[in-house]
Amino acid sequence: MNYISTRGAGIGERHTFSDILLGGLAKDGGLYLPAEYPCVTAQELDTWRSLPYADLAYEILRKFSDDIPDEDLRSLTRRTYTASTYSNVRDHESASQITPIKTLGVENGTTVSLLELSNGPTLAFKDMAMQLLGNLFEYTLAKHGETLNILGATSGDTGSAAEYAMRGKQGVRVFMLSPHQKMSAFQTAQMFSLQDPNIFNLAVVGNFDNCQDIVKAVSNDHAFKANNKIGTVNSINWARVVAQVVYYFKGYFAATQSNAERVSFTVPSGNFGNVCAGHIARMMGLPIEQLVVATNENDVLDEFFRTGVYRVRTAAETYHTTSPSMDISKASNFERFVFDLLGRDPSRVLQLFRDVEEKGGFDLAASGDFARVKQFGFVSGRSSHADRVETIRDAFNRHGTMIDTHTADGLKVAREHLIPGVPMIVLETAQPIKFGETIREALQREPERPAAFIGMEELPQKFDIVSADPGVVKAYIAERV
Ligand SMILES: *Cc1c(COP(=O)(O)O)cnc(C)c1O
């Protein structure tokens, strides 16, 4: 399997899965994709139907990572996808399924279900990919006798998923910046209660944008970056995307009896990483009818899928909503889909994303390419705070199921795209406890708390307060690596 950049640099060069695992952008600023998508045969689909999650992950990942010996990959997936890691289930019988499916009911002739992706250590779907990444990083670094220092900024979900995935891993340290006293008590406790010596929580006196600016400043200091082996784990990381392909297959098998059936997925979307994995599953041959992109008030993606106009937002145009993990001004993985939409023409992708940088966006409405969005199965919708509250209430009162705000955005939009006879699977991206305030507003009751999290806020916390100054953060890192 060879990987290429969406902007065309290095055509003819060879990049394996392991080559691109630890990096971010390609050197021309593009994103990596396989030179061609591997296909699944009807026979493979038949045999995969009954596989446990870890073995299904092995079968899918080996198509993308043929430079990792089979027996090593098998042991990595078996260590990653264990019932004990994904044990925060609400129904105890389902932990061994890793991503259990929960049927809500039949609406308009369609079975609507939730695919539970948030039973991992930090109660959000990012654990699904990040846990694999932790094991892959440790494996690859050991093989080459290297170390890596991960620097990141978080307002909640990504940072904690990264820390729980990397804790105790040989050769890896994590330096995670978060805005001091601006995360919820739950999120703060989740990150700061980690006592592992390779995890460093830096509480930055400032806001999330300050944290992001510091990461950018440090990453732009190329000498510092190289000397201190600085890396990232952001959502454009290819291994994260491909790890997410697995649960589309798992969800498909759980919702169907035979491979003659088709299903639709609705995906609460921010940076387009999750739904990009659905697109790849579909390109591989998984019988997906629709991929429904659900956004909140930050509707960059909904606007594109409705009109063909991609217009990134300024900071002032970006809303802070009650589904904060979908609050984006641009979607960092979107370029991967645009590459396929344009028939994999890197020179056009380069031009369009130059337009994004110079003019703030592009318009494909008049081009024949936009019409092909439908052929790729994409539709979209948006949801507001009032919709979230209403949907959380409805799911609880009608189906007895408590859902989080992001999943509520998904369910709201899913209902606008039901096709009779085609099961609709909504991806559940977080558990309600993470966004308790809106649960209390909608239901006048406390969110469900998994047993492992009882009393978490009372645990001792380990963190260091730093000023919003790249120099201070650099010195902090240099003293510890
Ligand atoms: C990150 C996140 C999303 C958005 O996923 P993308 O891959 O960025 O589209 C949605 N919901 C939750 C809870 C998240 O943490």
The ligand as an SDF file (V2000), in Angstrom:
LIG
                    3D

 15 15  0  0  0  0  0  0  0  0999 V2000
  -14.4550   15.0500   17.9690 C   0  0  0  0  0  0  0  0  0  0  0  0
  -15.9090   14.8670   18.1980 C   0  0  0  0  0  0  0  0  0  0  0  0
  -16.8600   15.0130   17.1530 C   0  0  0  0  0  0  0  0  0  0  0  0
  -16.4680   15.4270   15.7560 C   0  0  0  0  0  0  0  0  0  0  0  0
  -15.7590   14.4160   15.0740 O   0  0  0  0  0  0  0  0  0  0  0  0
  -14.9170   14.7670   13.7550 P   0  0  0  0  0  0  0  0  0  0  0  0
  -14.1490   13.5290   13.4610 O   0  0  0  0  0  0  0  0  0  0  0  0
  -14.0200   15.9160   14.1250 O   0  0  0  0  0  0  0  0  0  0  0  0
  -15.8890   15.1270   12.6760 O   0  0  0  0  0  0  0  0  0  0  0  0
  -18.2000   14.7780   17.4410 C   0  0  0  0  0  0  0  0  0  0  0  0
  -18.6030   14.4480   18.6920 N   0  0  0  0  0  0  0  0  0  0  0  0
  -17.7240   14.3040   19.7180 C   0  0  0  0  0  0  0  0  0  0  0  0
  -18.2420   13.9720   21.0680 C   0  0  0  0  0  0  0  0  0  0  0  0
  -16.3520   14.5000   19.5110 C   0  0  0  0  0  0  0  0  0  0  0  0
  -15.4970   14.3670   20.5450 O   0  0  0  0  0  0  0  0  0  0  0  0
  1  2  1  0
  2  3  1  0
  2 14  2  0
  3  4  1  0
  3 10  2  0
  4  5  1  0
  5  6  1  0
  6  7  2  0
  6  8  1  0
  6  9  1  0
 10 11  1  0
 11 12  2  0
 12 13  1  0
 12 14  1  0
 14 15  1  0
M  END
$$$$
